[in-house]
Amino acid sequence: MPIPLFDDIDAARRGPLQRVALDAVEVSPAVQRSLETMFGPGTTPASAVDRIIASVRSEGDVALQRWSEQIEGVALTTFEVERSTIAAAYAALDPALVAALRVAAAEIERFHRKQTRQSWVDWTDEGALGQLVLPLERVGVYAPGGTAPLPSSLLMAAIPARVAGVPEIIVCSPPQRASGEISPLVLVAADIAGVSRIFRLGGAQAIAALAYGTASVPRVDKIVGPGNLFVVLAKRAVYGTVDIEALPGPTETLVIADRHADPELVAADLLAQAEHDVIASAILLTDSPELARSVQVAVAQQLEELERAPIAAQALANHSGIVLVPTLDVAFELSNEYGPEHLCLLVENPWQYVGKVRNAGGIFLGERSFEVLGDYVAGPSHIMPTGGTARYASPVNVDDFRKIISLIGLNEQALQRLGPVAQRLATAEGLTGHAAAVRRRLEK
């Protein structure tokens, strides 16, 4: 069977429920050979990324041109995409596909409009306290453009930024080898999302350009969006110079299903996840042995129909599994321990279980509310916390693109009430200068 079955929970914890750390992700032999050809024997992905970033930081556009040719196989004289190229991208797409992108964009915007938050000031007899809620000035969005361009991810990142009021949204996406241009799908999605500028740049060099700026690419305040291992490592390396939304790991789905679930639909949801990448995870927790066996059979049958069957098969074999649990309560305990990016509840009356969920990027309730709808058109951003970070992180949302500045405007009445308290605390901390700053005001 293409997907393994576990009836031992401890074995499942050592198997599909165990994640691989970012630095432990292995690259293919072909990628490793390429690394060593470019950078020398023993080069790791992280060390290659560090060298790329350092060169872009010091050489700017010259380094971008060099890495684009060596890594992307495209010789570029300019990086920014012209308006005429974007117009041609619309002409290259089926109008029905353009319409679908517009529908998705509208649903994403409608959802994120609910997240608006305003500045506030609270005036009292002692003065005022408040917050300025301001958008970031410039945001960079990375849009993957390899074998499977992801225009949906661009929409899911750029639209919340625009709703937040970010004045300038910069997109970087790798050009395709054949044309030297970004995928028309990505270009049209970027235009529909309302971004400001688009650059033909991919990989670690794109992240470096966004973080430090070059003569052609403006420096941003925050970088968002998924990418391959090298993009993620680059985001980690530049964090602190700029903000990032997360370090996206392999995508993952955890399905909790009971005996009422349709095994064909469960299998379809697992396969929809597995086809993303050979290191994707698709996990089923169920208290029904009959369902488990039926799903195994359905996965094997449906796998044969997929164009990306080799990718899905590898993901199913290495990072996925069906886990038998004694009760659904145990399933939710395991799920909260795992903290999945996507949690799909294919159970009878799924709403009654929402209160049991503590850690998840998104909860998909029932067979008609499945992950693929969330991937494209439901509304919430599909850029969700992976790798167990759902314990403390959230999906991309409008607040990712805003910052808060505190307002403190107190008067004499507040000084007389709070000053002695501040002086006492400062003295206790040994900060006599702090204490004196209070005392001098109290004595005037």
N, C-alpha and C positions, 0 to 999 in steps of 0.2 A: 504493500500500500504506500502511496506517495506521502501520506502524512502519518506520523507515528502516533500510537495510542499509549497513554500512560495510566496505569491504575494505581500507581504509587506516587503520592504527592511529593515525597522527598526526592524521588527520581525526577519528577517534573521540575522541581526547583533547581536541580542540577542541569536540567535540559532546557526546554523552551522558556522557562520562567527565569532563567539566568541570562543577564545581559553581558555584552562584550564592551569593555571600556574603550573610550575613543582611541587612546594610544595603543590599544591592543588589536585594533582593526587591521587585518592583513590585506595587502593589495595583491593583485594577481601577479603571476610571474612576468607577464608582458609589461605591466606597469612598473614593476621593480627594475626590469632591464632598462626601460626608458629613463627612469630616475638615475640609474648608475651611468648611463650613457651621457646624460646632461650634466650631472653633478659629481660623478665619481663613485667608486666602490663604497659600499656600506651606507649609502645615502638612505635616510628614512623619509617618509612623507613630511614629518614635522620639520626636519632639517632643510629639506628642499623648500618648504614654504617660507622658512625664516630667511633663506637666501633670496628668494623672489621678492619678499617684502622689503628687505634691506636695499636691494637694487632699485626698486621702484621709488623708494624714499629718497635715494641719493641721485638717481639719474632721471626720474620722471618719465616723460613720454618716450625717451629713447629706450628705456627698459621695457615699457609697455609694448613697443613695436617688436623688440627682440623676443619677448616671451610669447606674444601672440603668434609669431611665425614659428617658433620652436615647439610650442605646446599645442596651439590650436591649428597650426598648419596654414595660417592665413597671413599674408603680407599686407599690412595696413598702412596707409599714408595719413588717413584721418580716422578718428574714433567715433565721432558723433554722427548719429543717423540724421539724414536730411528729411525735411517734410515731404519731398517728392518720393522718397523711398517708402515712407509710411503710407502715402496715398497709393503707391503701387502694391503695397501689401494688402490693402483692402480689395483691390481689383483681383488679387491672386486667390482670394478666399471665396468659398461658396457663400452667397448672401445669407443662407440659412444658418451657417456657422457664425457669421458676424452677428446675426440676430440673437443667437444663443448666448454669445458673449455679452451682449447688451442686457439680456434678461438676467444673467448671472450677476452682472455688475449692479443692476438695480436692486436685486434682492440683498446683496451684500451691503450696499449703502443703506437700504431701509433698516436693516438690522442694527447697523452701527450708529445710525442717527439716534437710537434710543440711549446711547451711552454718553451723550453730551453732558458736560459738567461746567459750571460757571465759577468765575472768581467771586469772592464774597468778603465782606467786611462787617464785623460785629461791633457796633458802637455802644459804649456804656459810660457811666459816670467817670470811669478811670481811663478813658481814651478808646482805642480801637485795636482789635486784632483781626487778622484775616489772611486770605491767601489770594495770590494772583495765579490763575490757571492759564498757562500760555503754551501754544504749540511750539515744537522745535522748529528751528529756522530752515534746516535742510536735512533731508533724509535720503539715504541710498537704499534702493531695493535691488537685490540680486535675483535674477530670473534664470533658472537652469534652462539650457538649450541644447542638450546633448541628443541622445537617441530618442528621447521622449520629452520634447519641450513642454513646459508646464505653464501655459498662460493663466491657468486658474490660480496658481500660487502668486503670480504677479497681482492679479485682482485682489486676492485675499490680503496682500500686504499694502498695496498702494491706496486702496479705497479707504481703509481706516485712517491712514495718514492724511488723506485729503479731507475726510470728515473732521479730523482733529484740527484742521486749519493750517497744516504745514504749507508754507508758501512755495517751497521748491522741493520737488520729488525727482530724484535722479535714478534712472534704471541702468544697470549693467547686465548684459547677457552675451554669452559667447557667440561669435559668428559661426555659421556652418561652413565646413571645408569646401563644399562644392561651389557655393555662391559667394562666400566672403561676407554674407549678410546675416543678420539675425533672422530667425524663423518668422515668416509673416504672421503666424499665430501670436507670437509674443509681441510683435510690433503693434498689431491691431489691439490686443488686450491692453498694452501700455497706453495707447491713445485713448481708448474708451475709459480707462481708469483715470485719465486726466493728469498724467505725469508731465513734468516740465521738460526733461531732456533724456535722451536714450543714447547709450554708448555701446559700441561693438567690443566688449571686453568680457572675458570670462576668467574663472579660476582665481587662484590666490592673487594674481596681478590686479584683477578688478577690485578685490577687497582692499588691497594696499592703496590703489589709486583713490578709492572712496575715503579711506581713513586719513591719508596724508595729503591728498590733492596733488595734481600735476599742472602743467601749463594748460592742458586740455580739459582735465576732469576736476571739478570743484570738490573741495573737502566737505564732508558731511558731518552731521552730529551723531547720527545713528545709522547702523546698517541692519537690515532685516531681510529675511528670505532664506529658503533652503538651498542646499547645494551638495556637491560631492564631498568626499573626505578632505580634499585639499582646500575647498572653500570653508568648511567648518573649522579646520585647523587655522586657517588665516583669520577667521573671525575671532577665534580664541586669542591669537597672537596680538591683534590690534585692540582688543578690549581694554578700556582704560584711556586710550587715545580717543576712541569713540565708544558709544554705547552699542550694544547688540541686543536683540530680543531673546536669543537663546543660542545654544549649540545643537542644532537639529541632528539627532541620530537617526538610525534606521527607523523607518516607519513601522507602526505596530497596531494591531487590532486584537482585542480580547473580546470574545463572544461568550456570554453566559446564556445557556439555553436549557430549557426543560423538555419534558416528554411531549409537550404540545407544539414544539417548534417544527417547522418544515425542513427536513434534512437537506433538500435541494437548495433552499434559500440560505441555510447556514453554510453549505459548501460554497455557494456562489460568493458569499461575503468573505469567506476565508481566501478564496482564490483572487478576488478583487484586490485584496491586500498583498498577497504573495507575488503578484505579477509586477509590483513596483520595482523590486530589486532583489538580488540574490541574498541580501542580508536582511530583508524584511521579515517581520514576525507575524504569524497568524495563529492565534491560540483559541481553542474552544474549551470552556469549562462546563461540564454537564453532570447532572446526577442521574442521567438515564443511559444505561449501557446500550439499550436498543438504539437510541438516537446516535450515540457515538459510532456504532458500527455502520449505521445507515449513512452518516456523514462521511465516513471513510470511503465507502463505496461511491457516493455521489461526487466526492472530490476527484477520485480516480477517473470517473466518467467525464466530468466537465473539464478536467485538465487537458484532455485530448483536443478540445475545441478551441483552446486559446492560442493566439498567435505568439504570445510570449511564454509558451509552455515551458521551455527550458529554464527560463528565469524563475518562474513560479515553482517548478519542481525542485529546484535547488533550495529555494527559500523554505518550502514545506519540509524538506528532508532535514535541513540543518538548524532552522531557527523557529520551528513551529511545532504544534502538537495538539492532540485532543487529550484532555485530562479528566478522568473520572473522579468525581468528588462525592462524598456521602450525602451531603445536603447542599442546597443553594446558599445557606448561611456560610458554609465553608468556602463556596465559590466566591462570595463577596469578600471574605477575609483574604483569600489569595489575591483577588483583584486589587484590593486596597494595598496589599503588600507590594504588588507589582507596579501599580500606578500607571495603567495603560494610556497611551495617546488617545485611542478610540476605544470606548467601552460600549458594546452593542448588547442590548437586553432583548433577546428573542425568547421571552417567557410570557406566560399567561399574566395579564394585568401588570405590565412592566412598571407603571407609575408607582405601584405600591412598594417598589424596591429602591426608589430614588434616594430615600433617606439612609440607606445602607452604604451609599457610595461616599467615600471620603477623598479618594485620589483618582482623578481621570481628567484628560484634556477635554473630552466631550462625551456625553451620554446619548446614545441613540436608542429611542424607546419604541420597540416593536418592529414587526416585519415590514411595515410601510414607511418606517423612518430609519432608513439604513445609511451606512457610512457614505456610499457613493453620492447620495443627495447632498450630504454635508461637504463632500469634496468639491462640489461645483455650485450648487444653487440654493441651499437651504438658507444661507445668510451669515451665520457665524464664520469667522476665519478658520480655514482648515490648517493653518500653521499653528500646531498645538504642541504642548510639551511632550518630549520623548525621553526615553532612557530612565524613566522613574522620576523625572523632574516635576511631574504632575503633583508630587507631594508638596511643592511650594510655588510652582509656576502656573501661568494661565495661558490660554490661547492669545494670539495677537489680537489686540483690541485698541480702541481709540486712546486709552490711557498710555499705551506704549509710545505715543507720539506727542505727549504733553509733559510739561514739567510744572512744578509748583514753587513759587517764591513766597516765603512767609512775610506778612506785614505785621510790624510791631510799632504801634503809635500810642504809647502810654503817657499819662500826665502826672502832675504832682501827687494827686490822691493815690494813684497806683504806686508811686515811689514810696510814699510814707507807709503803705501797707506791705508791699513786697520787698522793699529795699533791705530792711533788717534781716529778712529771711535769706536773701541772696548773699548779704555780707557774712552771715553766720556760716552758710554752706561754703563760700569761698575760703573763709578762714580755716574751716575743717579740712579743705583740700590743700592747704598750704599755699594758696595763690593770693599773697598779700596785696599784689597790685590790683587784682580783681576787687578785693575787699575795700581797698582805698578808693577805687572809682565809685563805689557805692557811698562810702562814708563821706567823701567830699561833697557829694550832692545832698546828703541828709543834713549836713552842717550848714549849708547855704541858706 
